[in-house]
Each structure stands twice: as C-alpha cells, then as structure tokens.
C-alpha cells in the first residue's frame, strides 16, 4: 500500500458471488483439509495479489502477504510506534553510521531450514547488488546502506555512508527472504530474481504460510508451525476472496459469506452495513486522492499547463468541500499537501486554496486566454480541452469527484473528459512514450503510502521518473531537500525540512491533492480483535497485530 508502489496496478477479472467462496472445506494446511471447526477469517477485497514476488508486485495485498509470510526486523504496534519483531534489540554507533541488530535465536523457515541474521544480510546485499535492475522496487528502503553483514547466527551489522534518520521505519518495509531459496537466482545480472516465485506454497518465516493462490480468485493462509514468535496467532488461518466490485463484496459480508471487508469500505455503504448489524469502524487514513498534472519540462504540447499560475487557477476551480460532503459523505478531509495528517508529519499551516472560480477566471483572463463561442478558453487558437487518464480502480468515488472537478473547470473555460483505462495501461499512458512523460496532460489516481513520509516525498524526485513518478516532476532543489531530510537525526530539523518540501510541492502543483479519505472498515460482529490502522485498515503491511489477535466472539 505501499507499500512499495501503492498505486494498485492490476487487472481485475469479473467475479461473482457464485465464484469459489472460502470455507473450512476449501482451506488447506499442507495437503490435509482443516476440520470444519477451524477458525478461518474470510476477508473480501477487490484488490488481488498481483504477484508473489516482492520485487515485481504493485498491489496492496501483495505487500500485506509479505508482512505475514516473511520476517521483518521491526514493525509497528497498535500505537503506531516502531517495535521489535525478528530483531529483538539493536544498538547504534556514536556516529550513527553503524546499526547492530540481534535476531531471534533458534528460528526456522517453514521448510525447516535455519532462519537467522545471514538471511537478512543476504536480502539487503542482494537488493544493493541489483538495485539498478531487478531489485529496484525495494532499493529506496536501503538508501545510503553500504554493507550488511551477519557476524554470527543472530547478529546483523548494517553500515551506512551517512547517518540515516529513518532506519527503523525503512527496515519495517523490507521483508527478509530465505537465502537458500533466493541465492541461486543471483547469478549474472539477476534476471531470474524478477521471475520467481510465482506459485504457492511459499517458504515462510512469518506467522502464516501461503498454502494456495488462485490468481484473482482466492489466497489461503495457514498458521506457520515453525513460527518463532512467542505469541501465536489465535486463528488457524485466513483467506482472501477477490471480488470484481464493492457491491458483490458487501453482499457477501451481509449474507455471511465473508467475515470482513479488508479494504476501503465505500462511504455510501456505511448505513446499509450498520443496518445489517455489521460492525463499522472509521478513522483518519494516510491515503490521498489526487489530480495529477504533467509537469515534465519536456512536454511538447499544451505547455500552458507548465505555467504555475495556470495550475493555481485550476486549484481555485476545484470544490473540495463538495467532494468531501457529497462524494465521501464527510468520511474524508479536504487535501493540501502530499503528506497526510495521519502520518504525524503534515504541515497544518499549508491550507488548500478555497473554491473561487472568480479568482481562477481573473488569473486566466490575465494570461490573455479568451473564450470561444462555447465558453472554452483558447491558447494560440487552441482550445483548453484535455483528457484525464482515469484508472478503473478509481471508479465510484473517483467518478463523482471527477464530475465535480469537470463542472468547476467548465466555469473557468477549461474542458476535461475522462479516458478510462485499466491501471497497467494508465501507467503506460502516463509514462509514454518510452518513459518520457510527454503525451498526457492530467490523470486522477490515489496514493496509500507508508506511515513514514520518505516514500511519498520520493515520488516527485527526478530519480522517481520511470518508476513511481506519475507526474514527470523533476526539480534539483527539491531533490537536494529530499536527500537532506533522510540524514537529519534531529527530529525537529527533519520535520522542518519535510514541511519545506510539502510547501515546495504544494506551490509547484504536480499534484492537486483533493482529499484524505478516512479508513472505513466493516466486519461481522461474530469476530473481534481488529486493530484499525491509518494505512488501509486493520489488515495491512505495517503490522501483524490484527491477524495475531483476531478471534471469534464466544
């Protein structure tokens, strides 16, 4: 979520309630079916696991899988504080460049092979070795790391070229992979890393093992009998059921074919679910809905959109309050910066521009953009008429938000139309041609970044172009700020630098942040123990809390 790339880039095949449903009978542990009395949490989502390979996947639920299947040195607790996980404790050198982690002794992978510091050292060095290619998706989490060494079975020493402010949160995002499985893939240029594994079962070092994965249908997980943690999961396992749309998933929940909705519950469904007796929880989220403006300086056409004043006029024409009240029914907050308030790093002093079409028209009039007979402004006799790339996963709330934006833009003489595409095609269209960001003008999408703001700050760096960048933005001064914030050990200094970065992007407007949706989660009252998170909900890639604690109500 991110989540290494929190844009969900997958194709969803049409499924119906009649598709395979998760029951104790369909659940497998090794080759033996679980008895009907087994406690299996059935989770519904419209976001399939797109790959079992952490260097390839983009989807939220792939990264959720890694959180529960692979060990991590650290994780978040219910209070969103970093706590120990596979690392029991750690020390830092006086200069902040050397970190020593002590891992759980006597641990094993699910196949019985020893699990220790050597696996972590191998994983991090593999990422370093191939960061310009096969392992690039995870390379940001080892920024400035120069070496990873296992000095004994349970001691890991990480060396950095500079003091790094967010080591513990970076390591929370990095799954530790089994060396005995992945090392044979590291020969040559590492091309094999990108193609493995892609079938269940997966060798696990987390509290659960993936026992079955039917692409875009179901994924089944069982308790890992070799789990090294002191606390064991209460449930016997859990399953993910993938749906084509929210309506089918909500129907499955209220008809007892699911136990919870494991993603953003539509705000329009909240009252229906409550009336059906479901438990609905909501809280601030780290996600942000955005209007993306192509700010690549090499953009050959419609270059008026590169003018910061034009982008300012566009923001004045967006009625965020209506988006919040009508589309999200109050389950969101109007947006301003790319760092959401729920992260704890949001600069409250940066306020979104008010909805003011008179001000927007004043700016565009000042540019000399006259209106034609249909009320559309002209730039050198060319109409200000643009397509908005719109990935289909934004359907629903995104459609209604687009209509509000479209109406506001019409009042200032700007015409926009939707160009709906599946997420993969949308990414290609944004980066086209040849990852140069030359063809598109606008897009609408969302980010659900990690709690640590480093990732969302990175997506507008020059280095992100061709990777996580969806705006083509590149600015040398901003890049310097980004590099600096990661090395500031003083919390107040780092916070000040991150505030300056938020202000920079707010004024440059590669994004106009529309709103910060609340996390809305629904589950059956037959279950308890859920720990809501601002990332996606209680089942997420920040922490194992929920699926370690969730249980049936007696």
N, C-alpha and C positions, 0 to 999 in steps of 0.2 A: 504499500500500500506501500515502501514504499513500498519500507517498500522500495526496492531498488529502482524501479521505474513505476511510480504509482499511477500513470495512465494505464488503464486496463486495455491491453492490445490483444484481443482475441475475437474469434468468430463464434457466435452462439447458434448452434443448430436448433431448430424448432423441436421443443419437447412438450409433452403434455402431462397432465396428472396421471395418465394411463401408463407412462413410462415406468421403468423399474423403480420401485419405492424401497427405501431402506427399512429392513426389518431384521430381527434376530436371525431369521432363516437365511437371509442373503449375506449376513455378516460372516466373514471367515477369519479365524486365527490360525495361521499356518494353513493346514489343509482340513482342519476339523471345524464344522459349524458350531457356533455358540449355542448353548441351550436357550430356550425361549425366555427364561427368566433373566437373561443377561441385561445389564443396564447399558443401553446404547443410546447416545444422544444423537438425534436426527436433525441435521442442520440444513436449511434451504438457502440457496444462493443463486443469483443469475450470473455469477462470475466464475466460470470454470477454472480449474487448474490448467494452465496453458502449456506447462512443461514441468517435468520432474527435475530439470537441470537448473540450478541456481544461476548459472552463467548465461542462460538463454531466456528464462521466463520474464514476463512483464506483469502478470496478474497478481492481484491482492492475495488470492487464495493459494497461489504457489508459495508466496513468502510466508503465509500462515502455516502451510505444511512444513516448511523448513524450520519454523520456530518449534514445532512439536516433535519433529523427526530427528533433527540434528542438535548436538550440544552447542551452547553459546557460552562464552566466558562470563558474560553478565546479562542481566535482563532488568526490566522494570518491575516494581511491585505495584500494589493497588494504589499507593500514594504517588505513583509516577516518579519514584526515586530509584536510581540505579542500585541494584543489589547483586550479591554474588550468585553465580549459577554453577557452571562447571569449574570456574575459578573460585576457590574458597576464600582467598585473600590475595592482596597484591601490595607491592611497595614501589615507590618512585625514587629515582636518584635525585640528588640535590639540584642538578641542572635540568631536571625534567625530561631528559632525553632517553632514559632507560627505565623500562617498566618490567617488573618481575612478577609473574603470576604463578600461584600454586594451585594445581588442579586436584580434583577428587582422586584419591588413590584407589587402586584396585578396580577401576571401571572397565567395562567391556562393551563392545558393539553388540548389536542384536545377533550377529552370527558367531559370537563367542570370542572374536579377536580382541586383544587388549586395546583399550582406548586411553590415551594419555596426552601429555604435552607434545609429543612428537607429531601427533595428528594436527594439532593447532599450528605448530611451526611449519609443517608441510603445506597446510592450506594457505597460510599467509604468504609463504615464499612462492607457491605456485601462482597466486594472484599477482605478486610482484613481477614474476618472470614473464608472464604473458599479458600484462596489463594493457599493452598496446594492441591486443588482439582478442583472443578467446575469453579472457577473464575480465575484460574491460568494464563490464557492468558493475562489478564489485570493487573496482580499483579505488574508487573515491573513499572507501572506508579504511584504506591503509595509507592515506596521504602522509607523506614525509617518513614513512617507515623504511628503514634501510636494511634491517635484518630481523629474522625471527629464528630463535634457537632453543631447542629443548636441551637443557643442561643435565637433566636426568628425567626419569619417567614422569615426574609430576611437577617439574619446574620449567616454565616458559619465560624466556627473556626476549623482550621486544626492544629494538633500538631505533630511535628516530633521529633524523638530521637536525630537527628543531624541536623545541618543546611544543607539544600539541595540547590544545585546551580541552578537546573533547574525545580523548582516547577511549574512555569507558563507554560512552554512548556509541562511538563508532564500532567498537567490538561487540556491542549488543546486536548490531545488524549483521554480523558476519557468522554464518554457520560454519562449524568445524566439520570437515569432511574426512571420511576414513581413508588414511594413506594407502592401505593395502588394496583399496578399490580404485582410487584415482591415479596413483603413481604411474601405472602402465600407460596412462593417456598423455603423459607429459613429454614424450619423446618428440623430437623435431620442433616444429613451430606450435605444437599444442592443438592442432586442428581437431583431434579426437575429443578434446575437452568439450567442445560445443555440441557433440552428438551423443553424449552419454550422461546419465542413464535416461531411458525413456519408457521404462516398464516397471511395474511393481512385481515383487516386493523390493523395497529399497533398504539397504543396510542402515540401521538406525542407531543413534546414540542418544536419542531423546526419550521422553516418557511414553511415546507411542510409535508404532511401526505402521507404515503404509502397506496394507495387505492386498489391496485391489484398486485399480484405477481404470474405469471405463470412460474413455475420453468424452467429455461434455455430457456425461450421464451421472456417474457416481464415483466417489472415492471413499474407501473404507479404511479405518484405522483401528488397531487393537493395542491394548497395553503392551509395552515392551517388557518381556520377562527379565531382561538384563538391565533394566533401568537402574542407574547408580544413585539416584536421588534418595534422600532419607524419606521424603514424603512420596507416597504412591498415589496415582490417580484413583478416585473413587469409582468412576465409571469403568466398565470393561472395554469400552471403545466408543468411537463416534463415526458418523458418516456424513458426507457432503452430498446432497442431492442438487443437481444443477437444473435450473428452470429457464425457459425461454423468456418469461416475463414476470413482472411483480404480481399480477392478478392470479396467475396459476399458483405461485408460491404462497400467497396469502390464503387462497382457498385450501391448500394442503395443510396449512397450520391450523385453521379453524375446524377442519374435518379430522384432526388428529392423525394426519399422515406425516407431519413434521412436529418437532418439539421446539424449534426456534427458527427465526429468520436471522441469518448470520451476517447481514449487511444492512445498508441504509434502508429502513422501512419507509415507504412513501408517506409523506405527511398527510395525504388525503385518505390514507388507510387507518390512521390512528384511532378515530372514533369507532370505526367498524370493528377493529380488533378489540377495543375495550368493551364494546357491547357484547362481543362474543366470549367475553370472560378471559381474554388473553392479558398477560402482564406486559405493559409497555413502559419502557424507560427511555429517558432522553437527557442529553447533556451536551455541553459545548464540544465541538469537534475541531480537528486540525485541518480539515479539508477546506478547499477554496474553489469556487466556481469562477471561471474567468472568460472574458472576451479577449482573445489573443490578436494582436496587431503585428503584422510582419514588419519588423524594424531592421531587416538586413539592409545595410547601406548599399549593397549591390543590386537591390531590387530594380528591375528595368522599367516597370510600368506602374502607373498610379502612385507616383513618387510623392504626391501631396500627403500621403499617409506617413511619410517620414518626418513631416513637419510637426514638432512637439505641440505647437498651438492648435493644429488641426486635431490632434489626438486629445488635447484638453477639451476642445469643443465637443468631441464625441462623448467624453465622460459627462459633461454637463447635460447631455441629452438622454442619459440612462437613469430611469426612475427606480433606484434600488429599493426604496421603501415599498413600492408596489410589488416588486419581485419578492420581497420578504413576506409581505402580508397576504398577497393573492396566490403566489406560487407555493411558498413554503409555509403558509398559514401561521407565521410567527415562529416557526422552528428553525430560524436562522438569524444571522446578524449581518447588516449591510457591510460590505467589504471595503478595504482601503489598501493595505499592504499585502505582500506575498507571504508574510509571516502571520499566521492566525493567532488570535488572542489566547487560545487554549494551550499554545506552546510555552507561554510564560515569557516570550521574547518580543511580543508585539509592541510596537510604539503607539501608544494611545494618542499621542499628540498629533499624529498624522490622520486627518479626517478625510473621508470621501467628499468629493465635490457634490454640492446639492444639485437636485434636478432643477435645471434652469435653462429652458430652451431659448429664452430671450438672450441670455448671455452667450449661449452657443451660436445663435444666429449673428450676434454682434461680432464675434470673433471671425466667423466665416465671411460676413459682409466685408470686414476689414481686409480680408485676403483678396477681395475682388472676385469672389466666386458667385456670379449671378445665377438666378434661377431661370430655367426654361419654362415653356408654357405649361408643363406638367408639375412645376414646382420643384424639379430636381436641379441641383446646382451644377454648374459647368466649370471645368478646369481646361482651359485651352480648347473650348468647344467639345470637350469630352465629358459625358455625364458622370457625376459622382455616384456610380452604381456598382455594387460589389457583391461577390459571392462570399458566404460564410461557410467554411468547411465545418461540418457538423457530424461527429461520430455518432453512430446509432445508439451507443450506450448512454448518451445524454437525452434520449427520448423521454418524454413525460415532463418532468420539471424543466428540463432544458428547452423543450419546445415552447412551453408557456413563457419562459424567460425571454426566449428569442422574440416572440410576438410583442412583448412589452418594449424590448430594445428597438425592434423594427418600427413600432409606432412612434417612439421618441425620435428616432433618426429621420422619419418622414417629416416631422415638424421642423427640421432644420435643413431639409432639402437633400438628404442622403438616403439612397435606396439600397437595401440589403435583402438578399434572398438566401435561403438555406440550400446547401449542397450536401445531402445526407450520404454518408459512406460508412462502411464498417471500419472499426478502429485501425486495423492494419493499413487499409487503403488511405485513411485520413492522415496517418503518419507519413506515408509515402508522398501524398499530395502536398503536405506542409513542407517537406524537405526537398521537393522536386525543384529543378532537375538535378540529379547527381549530388544530392545533399547540399545544395547551394541556397535554398530558401528564396527562390527567385519568382515563383509563379503565384503564390497565394497572397491574399490581402488580409482576410480575417479568418478566425476559427473560434469555436466555442468548445471548451473542454473543462476538465477539473483536475486538480491535484489532491491526493491524500498523502502528504509527505510524512516522514517520521517526526516524532516529537522534537528531536534535536534539529535546529534550523539549518544546519550546514547544507543538507541536501537541497532544500527549496531555494536557498541562496545560490547554489551552484548551477541551477538550470538556466540562469541568464548570464553565465560566463561565456567567454569566447570558446573555451575548451569543450563546452557542452554542445556546440553545434555539430550535428551529425550523430549526436547521442540523445541526451534528454532534452535538449533545447527544442521548443516548439514555437519560438518567436523569431529565431535568427539573430537575436540581440547580441551585440559584441561591443564592449567598451573597455579600454585599457585601464582607466581609472577605477572602474568598478572591479575589475579583476584584481587589482592591487589590494583593494579593500577586502575582497573575498580571501585572498591568501593571508592577509594580516589577521583577520578575525580568528582563523583557525589556530593561531600561535599565541594568542593573548591569554595568559594564565589568570590574570586578574579578572574576576567575573564582571566587575563594573566597567572595566575598559572594553571587554569583549561585547558587553551589552550595548555600550555607546557606539561601537563600530557597526554592530548589526543594525542599530537604529539608523545610522547614516546610510547604510546600504538600502534599507527599506525606503528611506526618503529619496534616494537616487532613482530607484526603480519606479516608485510612485510618480515621480516627475517625468521620467523618460517614457513611461507608459508602454512598454512592450506588452504588458497586461493591463487591462482594467478589471480589477477584482470586483466581482459582482456581489458576492456574499460568502459567508462562512456557515454552511449548513450544520445544524445540530446533528449529533449522532442520535438516531431513533432506533431502538431495538425492541423486538417483540418475542415473547416466548410463552410456552404453555405454563399455567400455574402448577402443573404437576412436577415442575423442576425448579431448583433453587441453586444458589451458589455462584451466580453470574457476577463478574466484576467488570462494570462498564468502563470503556476506555475512550478517550477522545480521538483515537485513530480511526477505527471503523466500527468498533463495538467491543463486546467482551471477548470474542474470539478473534485474535489479531496477531501480528508479528512483533509485538512489543514484549509480551509476557505470556507465560504458561498458566497464569493464575486461574483463569476460568475453567479450563478443561482439567485442571488438577483438583478443583473444588466442587464443580457442578455435580449435582446428585438429585435423585428423585425424592420428592417430598413424601415422607412416610405417612 
